[in-house]
Amino acid sequence: MMIEHSVFALPFAYIAALTAMFLDGGSIQWGTLLLVTVAMVGMRTFAMACNRIIDREIDARNPRTAGRELVTGAVSVRSAWTGALIALAVFLGAAALLNPLCLMLAPVAAVPMVVYPYGKRFTHYPHAILGVAQAIGPIGAWLAVTGEWSWDAVLLGLAVGVWIGGFDLIFATQDVQADRAEGVLSVPARFGVPAALYGARGAHVVTTALLVWFALATDAGAFFWAGLAVVAAAFCYEHTVVKPHDLSRLNRAFFTVNGFIGISLFGFALLDLLVRGLTV
């Protein structure tokens, strides 16, 4: 399972779920939290498997991805599809155990995960499709707790979607030459690396604004605001280590900094909720 890739979206799903629990009863529902975790990891595994399967021919022609298991034959396409379907079944099972609304909306969550890998074949903005796919996580986690729609959850979901779409712009800069050679579409391939990096900066400014809006909407306390200050500083650092003429520290910006952003904000949000009265 792609647990390591869940480090980006899963902390925000926890923030959504725990905030909903605080506002709806004030105590942690451990069974619900476990099912949210299973659903998130299952869906992330399904998404990554679909991405690898659908893109295997493109990956074979890109030096960066030519060593992936489906390209080398270390994992067969049949095995990959089996794993993807098992992960999807796990996700649907968790959704069914949560509440009827989660089960009803589960297919809606799955569709963008399959559409995203195809996005680079018909639009220069596949990063936006990825953002939509990732925005669903926190919204779904909130619905898992309350069984009701929440615009506060939408704010957090949009923040996550714009954030992940923004750092996907950064990640895509390393494939510009290969993408242009193969006709793969992306913002960096179409508009160049500098434009993509400026776009990522703009996306992360919007992310910060949405997180501030979420904090105001949910009456967040001092610790959450402190977490937002840490996130803003991390964004500033991220955009100093990747430059148009120097992508050597891209992996640090992509994996390390963004992983830190998710985990640190979750830590501050949890502390804030506990101080404000969330009971274990």
N, C-alpha and C positions, 0 to 999 in steps of 0.2 A: 504494500500500500504506500501511497505517496504522502506519508505522514510528514516528511520534512518540508513538503511544499504547502502543507496546511498551516505552517507557522505564520503565514501572511494573513490569511482570512480568519482562522479559528479564534485568535484572541478577540477579534471584533465581534464574532458570534457570541463569545462568552460575555463581552461587555453588554451586548444587547439583551441576552437572556437574563443576566444578573440584574440589570437595571429594571427590566420588566418584573422580575421577582420582587425587587425592592418596592416598586410602585404597586404591586398587586399581592399584598400579603406580608411582605417584609422578611421572608425567610427563603433560604436556598432550597430548591427542590432538586435533590441530588439525582433522582431517577430521570427527571426531565433533562438535566444537564448532561447526563450520560448519553441519553438518546440524541441530543443535539450534537454531541461529539461524534457518535457513530454515524449520524447522517452527514455531517460535514466531511469526515474523512472518506466515507463511502462515495460521496459525490465528487470530491477532489480526485480520488483514485479513478473513478469512471471518466472524468474529464481528461486527466493526463493520459489514460490509456487510449481514449479516442483520438487525442492529439497526436500521439505517437503512431497510431495505426494509419490515420488519414494522411499524415505528413511523411510517411516513411520514404516515399520516392524523392520528395524534395530534400529530406534529410540526407539521403544517400549522396546528393550532389553538393552538399555544403560541408566543407572540411571540418567545421566546428561540430557538426552533428553526425558525421559519417560513422562514428563509433558507437552509436546507439544500438541497443540490443536487437531491435527489429530490423535494422539495416544490416547488421553483421550476421543475423540468423541465430544469435544466441537464444532468442525467444521467437517462437513461431507466431504468425499472425493469428492462427487459430487459438493458441494459448492466450494471446493478448485479448482477443475478443471474449474468451471465456472469463478471464479476469475482470474485464470491463462489465460484463453482464452480471457477474456475481456482485461486484461493487454497486451496480445500479439496484440490484435486488436488495442489498443491505440498506441502501438509502431509502428505497420505497418502504421497506419493512419498518425502519425507524420512524418514517413519516406517519405510517399507519398507526403505530403505537402512541404517537404524540397526540394527535387530534384529527378530526375529519377535515378541517380546513387545510392542515399541512399536507394530508394525503391528496386532497383535491388539487392543490397548487404544485405538488411535486413534479408533474410533467413539465410545468412551466419553467421550473428551475433547471430541468435536464436539457431542454432544447438549446439554450445558448451555449452550453458546453460542447454540443456537437457542431453547432453552426460556426463557432469561433475558428476551428482549424481551416474551414473552407473560406473564411473571411478574407484571408490574404490572396485569394484567387479572384475576388471580384471587387474589393474596395481597398483604397489606400489607408483605411482607418480600422483595421482589425482590432486595434488596441481599444477602441470604443466598445466593440462587441465583448471583449474580455472584461472591460469595466462593468458592463451590464450583468454579465454572468456572475462576477464577484460581488456585485451589490446585493444580490439575492440572499447571500448568507446571513448577514445580520437581521434582515427583514424576516427571514424564515425562522431564525432563532427566537425573535420576539414573539412571532405567531405561535411558536411551539409552547411558549409559556402561557400566553393569554387566550389563544384561539381567536383573537380579534385583530383587525387591521389597525396599524398605528403609524401616524405620520412622523412621530419621533423616530421610529425605526427606519423610516424611509430616509430621513436626514443622515443617520449613521450609515445606512446602506450606500447612499450616494457618495458619502465621504470615502468609503472603502473603494467603491467603483472608480471614482476619479483618481484616487491615490494609486491603485494598481494599474489603471490605464496609463497613468503618468510614468510610473517606473518601467512599464513595458516599453514605452517610447525609448527610454534609456537603454534597455536591454537589446532592443532591435537595432541599435546603432552599430553593433559589432558584426551584423550580417549584411551591411549595405552592398558590398561588392557582390557577394553571392546572390543576394536577392535580385539585384539589377540584372545579373547575368542569366538568371533563371526565370525572370519575369514575375517574381514574387512581389506582392504589393505591400507597402508599409509607408508610414510617414517619412522615416529616414531615407528610404529608397526613392521616394517621390520628391521630397523637398530638401534632403541633405541632413547631415548630422547636426549642424548648428541649429537649424530650425526645429529638429526633434528635441534637442536639449532645452531650447527655449519653451517649447510646448510642454515639456515635463515640468519645468519650473512653474509655468502658469497653472498646470493641473494641481500642483502641490500647494500653491497659494489658495486655490479654490477648496482643496481638501481641508486645509487649516480653517478656512472660513466656515465650512460646513460642520466641522467638529466644534467650533465655537458656538454655532447655532444650536447644535445638539445639546451642548452643555447648558445653554440658556433655557432651552425647551424643557429639559429634565431637572432644572434647578440643581445642577451639579455643585459639589462643594469644593473646598480649597485644594484638596489633593488632586482632583480631576484637572483643575486649572493648572496645577503644577505640572501634571503629566502633559498637558497641551504645550506648555513652555518647552519641555524636553523634546517633544515631537517637532516643534518649530525649529529648535536648534539642530536636531538631527537632519531635517530637510535642508537647512542651510549648509551643513557639512556635506551632505550627499551631493549637492550641486557645486561644491568646490573641488571634489575629487575626480569628477568626470568632466573633461574638457573636449571640445571638438577635435583638437589636434593630439589629444592624449587620452586614449581609452584603456590604458593599462590597469587602472584601478576600478574598472567597471564592475567586476564581480564583488568588490568590497561594497560599492554603492548599492548593487542590486540585492545581494543576499544578506550581508552583514548589517548594513544600515537599516534596510527595510524590515528585516527580522527583528532588529532592536526596537524599531518604532512600534510594531504590533505588540510585542511582549511587554515593553515598558509602559505603554499606555494602558494595557490591561492591568498591570500591577498597580498603577496609580488609581485606576477606576475601581478596582476591587477594594483597595484601602479606603478610598473615599466612601464607597457604599457601606463598608463595615463600620467606619466611624459614624456614619449617619444613621446606623441602626439596623443594617441587614444582619439577620441572625443565621448562624450556621445550623 
